Amino acid sequence: MHQYKGKLIIHTGSMFSGKTSSLKKDLNRFKIAGYKVGAYKPLVDTRGGTKITVHNEEGLEATCVHGVDQIIKDVEEKNLQVIGIDEVQFLQGQAEDIRQGLLSILDHGVTVVLAGLDMDYNGVAFEIVKELMPYADYVNKHHAVCTKCGVDAWVSHRKVKGGDRVLIGAEAEYEPLCRSCYRKVREEEEREVNKNQISLEIK
């Protein structure tokens, strides 16, 4: 694993694509190789408590944080050599501040492994993932299986209506869809909204 020392490794893609599994695999390999490893997850992600979890897999113990400052502090105080952050798009703070913080960690020769969604349910890029990609040494684009047609999924479609941009959930709230199926579903949702509006106007 020495060739990955001080490198930025990003696992990204839609939900259910294997990003977190790959993050866990990388961190476990570094642990086996004898590196001091720290795992982190945003406080907003309450799934699994203090563990980074994947369906049917044992959870990985992690430190829950608001933003990047606590991670920087841990790296300095614990002399960490590798850090992993799951759901990096949910870290609190401005994208530029998070980017600068993670780059400062890299400048000290620490390996940074990230897992995060590249886009939200509207197909809009998450700012921090978009900002970090050009600085990555390795970018791994993962794909789930489209639940409608079975090809590679492109985005996480939210099945429940309304709500903020960030809605923590799993299969009950989201489904992976390919580009074509996503557009068909969104068009159908738009027709349903328009039909309801016309119905209200008639009444």
Buried (B, 14 or more C-beta within 10 A) or exposed (E): BEEBEBBBBBBBBBBBBBBBBBBBEBBEBBBEEEBBBBBBBBBEBEBBEEBBBBEEEEBBEBBBBEBBBBBBEBBEEEEBBBBBBBBBBBBBBEBEBBBEBBEEBBEEEBBBBBBBBBBBBEBEBBBBBBBBBEBBBEBBBBBBBBBBEEBBBBBBBBBEEEEEEBEEBEEEBBBBBBBEBBBBBBEEEEEEEEEEEEEEEEE
